[in-house]
Structure formats: structure tokens, C-alpha cells
Amino acid sequence: MSLPQNRAYPLAFALAMALAVTPTRAEVEAAAAAEAPGDVIVVTAQKRAESILDVPLSLSAFDSKTLDNIGADTLEDVSLYTPGFEVREQSVGAPGFVVRGITSDGIGEQRVSIYLDGVSTSAVAASSFELHDIERVEIAKGPQSTLFGRGAMIGGVNIIQNKAGNDFLLKAGMGLGDYGYRMAEGVANAPLIDDVLAVRVAVRARKRDGYIRDLAGGPGYNAVDTLAYRGAVKFQPASNLRFDLIYNREENTPNGGTGFKSNTFLPRDPATGAVVGDLKPGSGVVLRGFGGLGGDRLYIDRHIDDVSLLGAWELTDALTLGSITGYRKYRNIESFDPDGTWMNIIAGIGESWGDQTTQELRLTYDNKGAFRGTIGASYVDLSNSDRYIFQFDERATALLFSGGLLRSAPMGMTQAQILAALGPMGAALKPVHRDDSTFASSARTIDIYGDGTWEATDRLSLTAGLRWTHDDKTSTVVGTLPNGPSTLTRGGIFFQPTANGATLSTDGRFSGLSWRMAANYELGDTVNAYLTYGRGRRSPALNIVSTGSSSVAPAEIVNSYEAGLKARALGGRISFDGSLYYYDYSNFQTVKTINGTLTTVNAGAAEAYGFEGQIQAKPAHWATLFANYSYNHARLTSGDYDGNRFRNAPDHTFSLGAFLTAPIGDTELYFNPAYSWQSKFFFDDDNDKTALQPADFRVDEFQESYGLLNLRLGLRAADERWGVELALKNALNQDYVIDAGNTGDNFGIPSFIAGQPRMFSAELKFKL
């Protein structure tokens, strides 16, 4: 776990496109029934069923079959096939989501909202979860605040789970692979009262040993140990009234934690001092806790509980009332070694916890005439806390601050060498010093919104939407030094304490508007062009520092302009989707550590512009080919950051691949090769410039261009009642880094987290 820095990678293509903000069940069924010849995708992005060609949005969607075809376990897998959308998981509790170069991670209000059946997951630590028994994953790019809420400032992702249905279903799967991979899953659905009451249960357990070897003989790092289960009940007392009650729980408990790797000091045996490894990010490490922090053990322990009640009441043929009620709580603890070395320099524990209550009501109107639209209101009550305990051996820290430890690179220094270098001064320094700080925020938010479309002519439709948001926010900080002030600083080393360990707070009330306008013009029966203008808003950020002073970072505003073209040809065998966009930011918010406190600051102006194009072709019934290219120029344009690239924002990405099938008797053989590539990008908005991070003197926190090849080969029954599949991820065993810098970067010793190496798995699935 790093202090809030998490990263993501792009790459691309959407085999299908759509976005729904928790449509009613009737809308979903209408969409499924409305598919036109040639498999025209029908979506509910504007909360009504309509052809993908008619929606003036850049959007992507994956149904359950496509998710199976690409082997999607998490959103990170989905991002490989989605233009303009990137996901990089530093750990399960520290994901980063990037839409068109804008990253949503760390602390603070999110720019990209992740929804589970229309309920925002709000906190980053709880926004990555297992994709099992999923109906659809839907992704919209660009400001979506009007329909999705202010958290979708630059994009929204909605994950729609399978609900309890009227048909009996039983299916199961199991898998094995290298790195100790094992997976087991099952789904059962049963109607209890025909067309009235049904239940559904789904469970998945997935484990994989860490791919970063522990050279000291431990369990390894960057492992997976996930148990996810769900129960759903459908109650439909009348044909026009339906309720779905859904409960989810996910437990993530991998041993070893995150494999931070120093590129400054070689791994050595702490007992003998023998060199046991090299400086490559993907090779083995020697990490350790010390001083009893976390029991001297490195680990991750995360639990999420989520319950939702979805309601849909068709009042008339034209009016539908929808309701979403949700409650969600989470806790994530990670014990980690942020310096990435075998030495007792820094050890850390990060703990995040929070809960959220949501209620939304909306009224949708569609009489199949010239006008259709939606009005709604929502209330959210949320609280999130982040506690960080950093532990230092003052003797190693003193040498680090003086430069003596860095001069010993790449060998580093054993404990005996450190004590010898310090001489008599070493006796005055503490072997263990701890900083303990908690940053918390709470908010009560009211939203009122409306969105509608008017068919001005047979070919031209005009859309407008407006959302008003009011926030009542509180931010707090409490800092302590559990074993007294540092001998080195007479205070804290990383975080500073509050006076007498008191909890300091500040509050504020803020209101603002976001909106969108769009025009969609039908150039032909299967060719549409659209123009959109939208404004997204990230609420002002409250800051309170350990000295008691407070400040407000003003609301971040983005104005978005987009022009797009959607076309199909040859009866749907060729489809094209392209868009040009420009984003203009003011008061761009970023997080820095100032005077020992995490602080949201105004980085000034920024802009992004680019092009996305994707094409899909079906030259034969047994072959579907796809290709995608994205250009994204995202830069900060004022102050000290002028000219810097946005973090996690490569200028160029592309992907290409195929879905190939061949009948063999009563079975079908399929093959899915997919290759994705991206250009160089940085891991932080400061672009590793010394002027913006003086503790670090090397420019090395970036990822050079790289590509990944994934292969899937399988055989399944024609009726899909059974199937077996072999998968190879990162088939060329490409070396790459998913994160760089992290907490150690503040002390001039950045650490790196390697991406997954080549991994093999075999899975067997069947259903009744």
C-alpha cells in the first residue's frame, strides 16, 4: 500500500457498447427484445431502450457471454478491451481507474464513479471487486454527472449483477494453473412462486500465490485470495411492480501483501548480509516488518458488505417510478514495507474503513412520442477514514537523511554497519519510532436532476440535462506519536501530531451545477453523428492540518466538448465508432503531503484532447476481428506543473485481436488472441521532476512503451452446457511496472511494483 498513489494501464476495445444507470427491469427486457437485424446493440444509457447508434455518448458494454470470452475476473481485465479506460491494481484495496488520462484513486472525491447496480462504491478501497455472475459491465466516458452523479465527473462504470429469475439454473466451474492458481465457483437460481418469488445464490473462491518471490522464504507477494458470495431475492407482487433485494460480501486475505521493490538497494539476507537478488522490479525481494508493527507480518485483509433494494413500478404505459436503496460498509488493512528493502528503514500499516447509505428516486417518462426524459433526486450519507501508521528505525533514518545510506548503494548497510557508521550518536536514537495519523471525511449530499430528449425532426434529436448538488462536508485529522517525539525531528518524521492528540475538524457547505447538451443527427439508416457539450464538477475539498489551520481547494471544473460518428455497414458485419474530444480543466485538484498532512491542492489549469477509433469486422460467421487506436494528449498547463503529463496517461494506445470459432461435431472450438500496446507514461503528476519532489534525484518513475499478448483456447458444447478452456496471460512474458514512487519516494528511495508475468490456467465449467 502506498500513500495515496495507485496506477492504471490502458488498452482497448469494446466488442459491444452501452451504458445504463440502473434501468428498471422492464427497460432491460425491452432492450433485449428490441435488438434489430444484424445484432444492433440496444442500450439504456439514457434510461430508456434505444439503439447504440442513437445515443450521443462514447460508451462500451460487455454482456455476460463476452465477459466469459475474455476471462474477466476484475475490471482490470475489462480495461484491456475498452478504449479510453484503464485500470491498474496496486493491491485489491488500492486500485486506480483512468478515463481518457484522468486518474481516480487515493483519497478525496472520485472523478470516475464505480457503481454496483446503480449504487456508487464511493471509496477507492472498496471499489475493486470480483466479477462473478455478472449480467453486464457498462462504461461511459466523459462527464456523466447529469445521470450518474457528481462522482462521474469524467466517466462512470456500472456493474449490473444477475438478479433472481423465473428459471431453474445450476452451474459450476473450477480451475487450476501455475503460481498455485485455483478457482471454484457456483451459481444456483430457483423460482419459489412462479413469476412472483425467486432466489439466486452465487459464490466464487479464487486464489493465486504471489508472483514476486520472497527471497527470505516467505509466501511471496502480490498474491490473490478472494472469497465472494451473493444472495438475491426477486419479489414481483404484480406485473407492473418488482423488487430485487441483493446482498454481497467479499473477503480478500492474501498473505504477503504488496511486493514493493527498491531500485536503489540490492536484496540481501538480513542475517548474513549476502546478496540474494538484483534490482529488477519483477525479481525477488527481501521485505520485512520490524518492531512488532503488524506482528512483523506483511498482509492484506479487506472485507466489504453491500446490500441493495431495487424497485421499479410502472405507473402507466408512459411513466415508471424507480427506487434504489443501498447500504455499504468496508474495512481494509494492509501491512507493508514501503521502502522495498531488507533494511529496517520504514514499515507501515494502512487502514481504511467507512460506510455509505444511499436513497434515489427517479421518474421516467416515455410515451413513444417526440419527448422522453427522467427526473430524480438522491440522498447520500457517507463517511470514510484512512489511518496510517509509519514506523522508522531512527538509526537507519538518520543515515538516510544525511546521505550516508544512499552512498552505500547498491549494497546498503547491515544493522551492524549502520551502528558502526553512527558511532556514539547511535545510542541516542530510537530503534522504533511511530507516526500515527487518521484522516477522515463525511458528507451528506442531496442531488436533484433532470434529463430529456426531444426529437426535433425525423433525423435530429436534441438532449439536455441538469444536476444540482448540495454537500454538507466535514473533514478531520488526528495525529499522535505513540512512543514520543522523534529524536531526529522533535516531532513526527512523516506525519506531524495534533496538539495533545486532539481530533481537529473543519466543515463546509457547497452547492453547484453540472449539465450536458447533445445533438444527434442521423446521416443515414446506420450512420449517426453527434455533438456534445458537458460540464463536470468535483466538489470543493476541505483540508485540515495538524496545526489546526484549514483551507478549501475550490471546486474542480471540467468543460467537455466531443464530436463522434457511429456507423455500421454490410448488414452489421462492419461497425465503426470514432470520437474527437477536448477537455478544459480549471482548479485541477491533486494531493500532496504538506507539513505532515495529506492535503488536496489546486494544481491550476489543465487540458486534454484526443481521438478514439475502433472498428469491428465479421468477415465470416466464424470470425470476429477488432482493432482500436486511441490518442490522448493530457497536460497540466499552469504553475509549477505547466507542461507535465497527467499521470497514468500514455499518449498512444492500441489493441487488436480476434474471436475465432470452428464447429467440431456437437462442440465448438474457439480461439481468442488479443494484443494491446501503450506508449510511455509517468506515475505521478510531478513527472518525477526534482523541483516538485526534491527528495528524489533520479528520473526513473515512468513506464516505457510495452505490449501484452493474451491467448485463450477452449472447447465447449454447442448448447454451452459444458466447456473447457486454456488461458495464457502475458504470453510473451513482457516485463512492465504497474506503480512507481510510492511512500519511499518522499525519502529519495522510490519503490516499484511489477506487473504480472506470464500466467497459465485451465478451467472447466458446466451448467444444468
N, C-alpha and C positions, 0 to 999 in steps of 0.2 A: 504494500500500500504506500502510495506517495502522498505528500501533502499537495493539495488537490491538483493533480495532473494526471490525466488519463488520455489515451490516444486512440486513433482510429485509422483504418485504411479503406480506400475506395474500391472501385472496380465494378463491374457492371452489367447488367441487362435485365430487363424485366420481360418475361415471357408473356405477362399479362399486366394490365394496368387498371387501377381503380382505387377509390378511397371512400370509405363510409365512416361516418361518425355515429356509430351505434344505431343503424337503421332499425326500424321495427321489423318484427319477424315477417310481417306481411310484405314489407318492401323487399326484403331479401328473397322471399319466394317469388315475388313479381319479377325481380331481376333475373332470377334463374329461368323463369318461364319465358322471358322476353328475348332470349338470345336469338339473333337473326341468322339467316343462312350465312355460311362461311365463318361461323363461330365469332361473330362480332361481340366483343366484350361489353356487357351491360354493367354499369356501376351505379353506386348510390352516394357518390361523393358530395352531392348537394342535397342529400337526404331524400332522394327520390330516384326511381329506376330510370336510367337513360343510357344511351349508347356512349361508349368511351369517346367516340368522335364528337359528341355534342357537348362535352364537358370542358370548359375553358380553364383547365388546370393541368399542371405537369404531375402525373401520378402513376403509381405502379401498384400491382396487386399480385399475390400468389395464393392460389387455392390449395386445398389440402393435397391434391394429387401432385401439383408442381413442387410443393414443399417436400414431399416424399422423393420425387425425382432428383432433386438437388441435394438431398440428405441434410436438410436444415435442422440442426439441433438448437441453434440460437440465432439471434438477429445478425450476428457476425457472419454466419453462413449466407443469410439472405442478402447481405450487402454486396457480396461478390457478384450478384446478378442484377444489381439495381444502380442505374446511372445517377450520379449526384448524391448517393447515400453511402456513408462509410461508418463502420463500427469497429472499434478496437478495444478488446477487453484486457486491461492490465491484470485484473482479477475479477471474479464474479461480482464483487462489491464496488468495483471501480471501472465501469465501462465508460467509453466516450462515444457519443453519437455526433456525426458530422453530416450536415446537409449543405451542399454547394460551398464547402470551405468553411462553414461556421460550426464550431465545436460546442457541444453541450456536455459538460462534465463538471466535476469538482463540486464546490459549494455554490450557493446562490440560486436564484430563479433560473429555470432551464429555458433554453432557446428552442429546443426540439422536444416536443412532448411525446412520451411513450404512453399509449393508452391500452388498457385491458378491458375490452368490451365497453369502451367509451369512458372509463374511469381513469383519470390521469394517475400515473405512478409517482409523480411529483419528485421524489428524492432519487438522485443518481444511484445511491447504494442499493436501491430496491427496484431498479428499472431494467435489469437484465435477468431474464428467467428462461426456463426450459420451454421450448416449443414442442408440446406434445398434445395430440388430439386437437389440432387447430383447424378451424374452418377456413380462415383467410388471414393473411398478413397484408396490410394496406399502408401505403406510404405516399404522402403528399409533400411536394417541395415548394418552397416559397412561403410567405406569410399566410398562415391559416387561422389567424386569431378570430375571425368572424364566426366561423363554425366550430372551431376546436378549442377556443380559449386562448388567453394571452400567452400560455406556455408554449404554444405553437408559433412562436414569433417568426421562425424561419422554416418550420416544417412540422409535420405530425406523423406518427406511426400508430396505427390502431391494430391490435391483435384481437381477432374475433375467435372465441373458443367454440367448439362444437357444443350445442345445447342438447338436452334430453329430447328425444324424438319418439315417434309413434311406432318405430320398427325395432324388432329384437336384433341385437348385434352383440357379437362376442369376437374379439380379435386380440392377438398377442404377437409379440416379437422378442427376439433375443439376438445378441451379437457378441462377438469376440474379436480381438485384434492385438496388435503389438502395443508396447507400453502398458501391458496389463489391462487393455480395454475390455470392458464387459458391460452389457446393457440388457435390461429386461423391461418390458412394458406390456400393459394390457388395458383394454377398454371393454366395458360392458354397458349396454343400454337395454332397458326393459320398459315397455308400456305397462302400467298398473291398471289404469282405467282407459279404455280406448278413447283417443282424441281428447282426453281430459287431463290425465296424470301420468307422468313418466319420470324415470330416474336414469341417471348416467354416472358412471364412475370411471375415472382414468387414472393410471399410475405409471410412472417411469422412474427407474433407477439407472443411473449411468455413472460409471467410474473409469478413470484412466490414471495411471501412475504419472508422476511428474516427468516432463521431458528434459528438464535441466537437472543433471546428475549432481547429487550431493557427494563430493569427493571425500567427505568425512564419514561416509557410510550410512547416512540417514535416508529418509524415504524419497527424496527428490523434490523438485519444486515445480510450480505451475501445473499441479495435478487437478483432476476433476473428481468430485464425489458428491453427486446430486441425487436427492430423492424428492420427486414432485408428485403430488396427487391432488385430485379434484373430485368433488361431488356436485351434481347438478340435478335440479328438480324442475320439471315443467308443470305448470298448473294452468289449464285453459278452461275456465268455467263456462265460457260462451265463445261462439265462433269469432266474435269481434273483440275478445279480451284475453290477453295472455300475460303470464308472469313466468320469469325464469329466475330461480334462486341458485347461485353458484358460490361454492366455497373452494378456495385454493390454498394450499400450503406447499412451500418449497424449503428444503433444508440443504445447505451447502457446507460440507465439513471436510475439505481436503487437507491432508497432512502436508506439512512443509511450507505452505504459504507461497509467496511470490518470490521468484528467482531473480532478485536484483544482482547485477554483476558489475563490479568495478572494472573500468578500463585503465585504471591507474596502478593498482597493486595486484600482483600475481597471487593466485590462491596458494596458501601454504598450510602445512599441518601445524595447528597451534601448539602441539606438544613438542615436536621435533624441529619445527622451522623449515622442514623440507618443502621445496616447491613441488606441487602436485598437479598444477594445471597451467593454462595460458590465459591471455586477455580477451579471447574471442567471446562475444556476448552469448553465443549458443553453447559454449562448452561448460564443463562442470564448475561448481562453485564450492567454497567453504564459507558458510554463513553461520552465525551463532547469535543467540541471545546471551545476556550476562546479567549478573547482579540480581537474579531472581525475577526479573521482569517477564511476565507471561510464563513463569515456570521455566525460563530459559528455553522455551519451545517456540518454534515458528509455526503458525497455523492460521486458518481462516474458519470462522464459524458464523454463518448467516442463516437467519430464519425469516420467512415472510408469510404472513397470514392475510388473506384477502376474501371478503365476502361482498357480493353484489346482488341486488334485486333489480331486474329489468322488467318494465311493464309497458305494454302497448295496448291502447284502447281506441278502436276505430269508431269514432263518434258518428260519422256519416260516411257516405262514399267519398267525400272530399276532405274530411277532417280526421286527423289522427293525433291523439294525445300520447306522448311518450314520457316515461319516467326512468331515471337512473338513480339508484341509491347505492352508495358504496362506503365500505369501511376497510381500511388497510393499515396494518402495522408491520414494523420490521425492526430487526436488530442485526447489526453486522460488526463483528470483531475480527481484527487482523493483527497478529503479532508478526513483526517483520524486522529485517535487518537492512535499513535504508542505505548504509554506506557500501553495501555489496562486497565487503571484505571479511577476512578471517580475524581481523583485529577488533578489539573492544573499543570502537570509536563511538558509534551511535547504535542504540536499539530503540524500537518504537512499538507502541500499540495504538491503533486507531479504532475507535468505537463510534458507530453511528446508530442512531435509533430515532424512531418517530412514528406518528400515526396521522391519519387523514380521514375525515368524514366528508362525503360529497352527496349533494342532492341537486338534481337537474330535472326541470320540466320543460317540455317543448311541445308546440302545437304546429303541425304540418298541414298545409293546405295544397290540394291539387285536384281540381275538378276536370282535368284534361283539357282545360281551355288555354287562353293566352297567358295567364299568370299563375304562378305557383311559388310557394315560399314557406318559410319557417320563422316562428318567433319563439323565444325561450328565455329562461332565467336559470341561474345556478348559484349554489352557495357551497363554499369550500372552507372547512376549518382544519388547518394543518399545523403540525409542529415537528421540527427536525432539530436534532442535536448532533454535534460532532466533537468528540473528545479525543485529544491527542496527548499521549504520554511519551516524552522523549527522554531517554536515559543516556548519559555520557560518562565515560571514564575520563575524568578531568586531566589525567596524565597524558593520555593519547591526544585529547583535545588541545592541550597546551602546546604540544609539539606540532599539531596540525595548524593552529593559529600562527605559530612562529615560523612556519615553513620547513621546520626540521623533518617532519614526517613526509612531506612531499619530496624533499631532497633524497629520501631513501627509496623512492620509486625506481623500478617497479617491484623491488623486493619487499618493501615495507619493513616493519620492525616487530620483533617478538616483544613480549612483555618485559623480559629481562633487558633487552636493548633499550626500550623506552625508559625504564627506570635508570639505567646507566647514563643515558643522554641527559636526563633531567638533573641527576646528581642530588644534592641535598634538598633542592626545591620540590622533588617528587614527594617527599614525606608530608608536605603541607597540602597536597592536592587530594581530592576525594576520589576513590576508585569508582564511586557511584554517585552521580548527581541526576536528579529528575526534575523536568519541567512538566507540569500537568495543567492543561488548559482546555476548557469546554466552550464552544461557540454554539449558540442556539438561536433559533428563529421560529416565530409563529406568525400566522396570518389568518385573518378571516376575510374572505373575498366574496363579493357579490358581483355577478355578471348579468347583464341584460343584453340580448342580441336579437337581430332580425336579418334575414337574408331572403331575397326573392329574385325571380327571373321573369322577364316579360318578353314574349315572342312578338317583336315589333313587326316582322314580316315572316313569310314562309321560310326565309333563309337567315334572317338576322335575329338573334336573341341578345338581350341586354340584362346583365346581372349586377346587383348592388347589395352590399351587406354592411352592417354597422354593429359594433360591440362596445358597450360601456362597462368599464371595470372599476370597482372601488375596493381598495385594500386597506385593512387596518392591521399594521405590522408592528411587531416587537422583536428586537434583537438584544441578546445578552452575551456577556463574556464573564467567565470566572477563571482566574489563574492562581495556581498555588505552586509552592516549591516544597514537596513533601519532606525532603530531608535538608531543608535550609538553603540559603543562597549559595550560588556557585562561588568558589574561592577565586575563580578567574574573573568573573564579571560583577561580583557582589549582587547579582540578581539572577535572572534566568539566562540560559545560553541561547535557546531558540525562541521560546515564548517568555514574556515577562509576566510576573504575578500581578493580580489586582491587590489593592491595599487590604491587608488583613484577610485575604482570601474571599473578599466580598463579591457577590454577584452584581454586576453593573448592567444597566439596561437603558435602552432608548426606544422610543416608539414614534410612529408617524402614520398619517392617513394620506392616501394618494388616490387620485382618480384620473382616468384617461380614456381615450377613444382609440379604437383601431377599426379599419374598414377595408373594403375591397370593391372594385368596379371591374366589370369584364364585358367584352363583346365577343360573340361567337358568330362567324359567318360561314354558311355552307356554300363552298365554291362548286361542289358537285355532290352527287349522291354519297360518295365515300371519301370526300376531301373537305376538311374543315380548317379554317384559320381562326385564331383567337388573339385578342389583346387583353392584357390585364394590368391593372394598377392596384397595388395594395399597400397598406401601412401596417407594420407590426410594431409592437411596443413591449419592452421589457421593463417591468415596474422599477421605480427608484430603489436603490439598495441602501439599507441602513447599516452604518458602521458604528461600533463602539469599541474603543481601545482600552487597554489595561489601565491607563492613567485616568480614565473616566470621560475623556473628550469623545464627542460623537460627531458624525458627519453623514451627509447623504450624497450618494452618487446619483446624479439625475437620471431620469428615465432614458433608456437606450431606445432610439427610434430608427427604424429602417423603412425606407421607401423602395418599393419593388416595382419594376417595370418588366413585362415579359411579352414576347410575341411568339406564337407557336403555330405549327402546322401538323395536322394528323391526317394520314391518308392510307387507304387500302386499295389494292389493285388485284386483278386476275382472280376475282371471286374470293378475295381474302387470303390468297396464298402469299401475297407480299404486303407487308404493313410497314409504315414509316411514321416515326414520331420525332419531331425536332423542335427545339425552342432556343431563343436568344433571350438573355435576361441581364438586367443591371440592377444592383442594389446600392443604395446610398445610405450610409450609417452616420448618425450623429450620437455623441456621448457613448461611444462603444465601451462597454464595461469589461474589465479584466481584473483578476485577483492577484494581489501581491502581499507579501509579509512586510508590514511597516511597524517599526517599534515593537516587534514581537507579537503582532496581532495580524490575523488574516483580514485583509481589507480589500473591498471592492473599489476600484479607482476608475476614473474616466480617462480612457486612452485616447479620446478625441474622435476625429472623423475616420471613416474607413469606407472602402468601396469594393465591390466585387462585380465582375461581369463575365459572361461566358456563353458557351454553346453546348447543348446536349443533343446528340442524334443517335437514334437506334433504329435498326432495321431487322425485320424478321422475315424469313422466306421459307416456304414449304414447297420445294421443287417436286416432291413426291409424297405419297401418303405415309411413307416410312421414314421421312427425313424432315426435320425442322432445324434450320440454321439461324443463328443470330449473331449480330455484331453491334458494337456500341462504341462511341467515342465521346469524350467529354473534355472540354477546355474550360478551366476556371481560373480567372485572374483575380485573386483576392488579396488586397493590400490595405494596410493602415496608412493613413495619408496626412497625419499631423503629429506635432510634438516630437518627443524622443523616438517614437515608433515609426516615424514617417518613412515609407518605403518598405517596411517589413512585411513579409508574407504572413497571412494567417497561419496559425499552427495547424498541422494535420491537413494541409490544403495543397496537394500537388497540382501543378498547372495542367497536366495532361494525364488522362487515364483512358484505357480502352479494354474491352474484353470481347471475346468471340468464342463460339462453341457450337455444339450440335446436340440434338436429341435424335438418335437413330434407333429404329426398331426393325425386327425381322421375325416373321412367324415361323415357328417350328412345331408342326402338328397342332396340338391344343395349347401350346405355350407360345410365349413371345420373348425373344431375346432383345435386350436393349443396351445401348452404349451411350454414355454422356461424357464427352470430353469438353472441358472448359478451361480457357486460358485468360488470365487477367493481368494487366500491367499498369504501373503508375510511375510517374516521374518523381524527382527528388522533392522532399518536403521537410520542414522543420517541426520540432516537437513543442515549441513554445513561441508565443508572440514576440518575445525578445530576440528571436532568431540567433540565440547564443552569442549575442554581441556583448563584449566585455563592458561597454559603457552602461548596459542595462542590467548586468549581473557581474559586478566586479570581482566576486569570489572565484569566478571560473575564468581561466586564461586561455582555454583552447576552444576552437570552434569545431565541435565534433558531435553535437546533438541534433543530427539530421539523419534521414534515411535516403540513400541514393536510390535511383530507379531500380525496380525489380519486378519480376513477374512470377505468378503462381499457376501451376497446371494441376487441375483436379480431374480424376478419371473415375467413372462409375460404370460397372458392368453387371448386368443382372438377368435373371430368367424368372418369369412369372407366368402363372396360369392365365389363360385368356380371360377368365372371369375374375381374375385378380384375387382368388381365394388363398393363394399361397405365392410366395416369391422368395428368392434368394439373391443376395446382392454382394458384390465385392467392391470396395471403395479404396481409392488411394488419394489422399490429400497431400498437396505439395509434392507431386510425383517426382519432380526434378531435385527435390531436397534443397530448395533455394534458402540461403541464409538471409535473414532480414530481422529488423528490430521493430517492436511494437511500441516501445517507450524509451525515452532517454532523458536524463537530467535528474528528476525526482528530488527527494529531500537532500540527498548528498550534494546536489549541485549548489546549494546555498553555502557549502563549506569548501567548494573547489574540488570536490571528488564526485563527479556525476556517476550515476549508475544506469545500467541498461537492462532492458528486458527483451529477450529474444522471442521471435515468433515461432510457431510450431514447425518442427522438421517434418519430413515425410512420415506419414502415418497410414497404416493399413487396417482395414476392418472387414469383417464378413458378418452379414445379418440374415436371419431367417424370419419371415413373417407369415401369418396365416389368419384367416377370419372365417367365421361361421355365419 
